[in-house]
Amino acid sequence: MIFNRGFGKNTGFGLFLICEVLAITGMTIRETGELGKGARFKITVLNGKWRYGSEAS
């Protein structure tokens, strides 16, 4: 729900755009925080589709 366009008090585009860009690259994002303890987001990156520092993949 928080990744839907227009969600929230302000413009509602931030998390929506992040979700859309990640989807183009084959990644996903989900919110895993607990009520009253803050927000937490997990991004899933496909195996072999990442690089660390200046290493080429």
SULKAVEN-V318222 format. One record per residue. N is the residue number from 1. RES is the residue in one small letter. SS is DSSP state (A for helix, B for strand, O for the rest). PSI is psi in whole degrees, 0 to 359 (NA if undefined). D_CENTER is the distance of its C-alpha to the mean C-alpha in Angstrom with 1 decimal. Layout:
# SULKAVEN-V318222
N,RES,SS,PSI,D_CENTER + N,RES,SS,PSI,D_CENTER
This chain:
# SULKAVEN-V318222
1,m,O,318,12.8 + 2,i,O,347,10.7 + 3,f,O,3,8.6 + 4,n,O,144,12.1 + 5,r,O,132,13.7 + 6,g,O,4,16.1 + 7,f,O,138,14.9 + 8,g,O,183,16.1 + 9,k,O,331,19.1 + 10,n,O,229,18.3 + 11,t,O,330,17.1 + 12,g,O,20,14.1 + 13,f,O,337,12.5 + 14,g,A,296,9.9 + 15,l,A,329,6.9 + 16,f,A,312,8.7 + 17,l,A,320,8.9 + 18,i,A,314,5.4 + 19,c,A,318,5.1 + 20,e,A,314,8.6 + 21,v,A,316,8.6 + 22,l,A,322,6.6 + 23,a,A,323,9.0 + 24,i,A,325,11.8 + 25,t,O,1,11.5 + 26,g,O,8,11.4 + 27,m,O,164,8.1 + 28,t,B,159,6.1 + 29,i,B,142,3.5 + 30,r,B,153,6.2 + 31,e,B,128,8.1 + 32,t,O,14,11.2 + 33,g,O,169,13.1 + 34,e,B,140,16.8 + 35,l,O,127,18.6 + 36,g,O,352,20.6 + 37,k,O,356,18.9 + 38,g,B,172,15.8 + 39,a,O,147,12.1 + 40,r,O,135,10.2 + 41,f,B,139,6.7 + 42,k,B,128,6.8 + 43,i,B,128,5.4 + 44,t,B,125,8.4 + 45,v,O,133,10.3 + 46,l,O,144,13.6 + 47,n,O,131,16.7 + 48,g,O,0,18.4 + 49,k,O,30,15.7 + 50,w,O,165,15.2 + 51,r,O,155,17.7 + 52,y,O,123,18.7 + 53,g,O,231,20.4 + 54,s,O,8,22.8 + 55,e,O,139,23.2 + 56,a,O,144,23.0 + 57,s,O,NA,21.4
